[in-house]
Amino acid sequence: MKLTLKDKEFLEKLKGLYDREDLQIRFVYGPPSYLKLCGNYGAQIENEFGMSRQGVRWRFHRLFNDIYVSAYEAIYWVESNFGTSLRKDVMSIVKERVGIRKKYSNLSKHDFIDNKMSRA
């Protein structure tokens, strides 16, 4: 799964509420365990996000429990098979890609992560 521009905007707004301590992110023991959005944030949802509380919960679940956890599952699998020696190089590639996206973000309205700078 890839992050979209809407996901990026959602995360930025969510971080604002999180930093102001209007909401919390809690670990809920399972199985399966998951992250849960908590707090009295109902009145601020319409103003901050322009969507219902259920929409915010759905997007939070998708981002934090599907995409974020899946990314670490992939990393776990690769590193358990190949070791961690490539991690430094991979982080350099990630930083480079993010820098390129930031540089060209004003020129393009495409997806934040999905807009790969592919090489033919």
C-alpha positions in Angstrom: 0.0 0.0 0.0 1.1 3.5 -0.7 0.6 6.8 1.0 -1.3 9.4 -1.0 -1.3 13.2 -0.8 -4.6 13.0 1.2 -2.9 10.6 3.7 0.0 13.0 4.1 -2.4 15.9 4.8 -4.3 13.7 7.2 -1.1 12.8 9.1 -0.1 16.4 9.4 -3.5 17.4 10.8 -3.5 14.4 13.1 0.0 15.4 14.4 -1.4 18.8 15.3 -4.1 17.3 17.5 -1.6 14.8 18.9 0.9 17.5 19.8 -1.8 19.6 21.5 -2.7 16.4 23.4 -6.3 16.5 22.1 -5.9 12.8 21.3 -3.7 9.9 22.1 -2.6 6.8 20.2 -2.8 3.6 22.4 -1.6 0.1 21.9 -4.5 -2.4 22.3 -3.4 -6.0 23.2 -4.8 -8.7 20.9 -4.7 -11.0 19.3 -4.5 -9.3 17.0 -2.9 -6.3 18.7 -3.5 -2.9 17.1 -3.2 0.9 17.6 -6.2 2.9 18.5 -7.0 6.6 18.3 -8.3 7.8 21.7 -9.4 11.1 23.2 -12.3 13.5 23.2 -11.7 14.8 19.7 -15.2 14.6 18.3 -16.0 18.3 18.2 -12.7 19.1 16.4 -13.1 16.5 13.6 -15.3 18.5 11.3 -13.0 21.6 11.6 -9.7 19.9 11.3 -10.4 17.1 8.8 -13.6 17.9 7.1 -14.9 14.4 7.6 -16.9 12.3 10.1 -15.4 10.7 13.2 -15.9 7.3 11.5 -13.9 8.6 8.5 -11.1 9.7 10.7 -11.1 6.3 12.5 -11.1 4.5 9.2 -8.2 6.5 7.8 -6.2 6.2 11.1 -6.7 2.4 11.1 -5.6 2.1 7.4 -2.5 4.2 7.9 -1.4 3.0 11.3 -2.5 -0.6 11.4 -2.4 -1.5 7.7 0.3 0.5 6.0 2.7 1.3 8.9 2.6 -2.2 10.4 2.9 -3.8 7.0 5.9 -1.8 6.2 7.7 -3.1 9.3 6.5 -6.7 8.4 8.3 -6.3 5.1 11.4 -4.9 6.8 11.3 -7.7 9.3 11.1 -10.4 6.6 13.9 -8.8 4.4 16.2 -8.3 7.4 15.6 -11.8 8.9 16.6 -13.2 5.5 19.4 -10.9 4.5 20.5 -9.2 7.8 20.7 -5.6 8.6 23.8 -4.6 6.6 21.7 -2.9 3.9 19.7 -0.7 6.3 22.1 2.3 6.1 22.1 2.3 2.3 18.3 1.9 2.2 17.8 4.8 4.6 20.0 6.9 2.3 17.8 6.0 -0.7 14.7 6.9 1.3 16.0 10.3 2.4 17.0 11.0 -1.2 13.6 10.1 -2.5 11.8 12.2 0.1 14.1 15.1 -0.8 13.2 14.7 -4.5 9.5 14.6 -3.7 9.8 17.7 -1.5 11.7 19.5 -4.3 9.1 18.7 -6.9 5.9 18.7 -4.7 4.9 22.2 -5.8 5.1 21.1 -9.5 3.0 18.0 -9.1 -0.4 17.1 -7.5 0.3 13.3 -7.8 0.4 10.9 -4.9 3.0 11.7 -2.2 4.6 8.2 -2.1 3.0 6.7 -5.2 4.7 9.3 -7.5 7.9 7.3 -7.9 10.9 8.8 -9.7 11.1 5.6 -11.7 14.1 4.8 -13.9 13.3 3.3 -17.3 
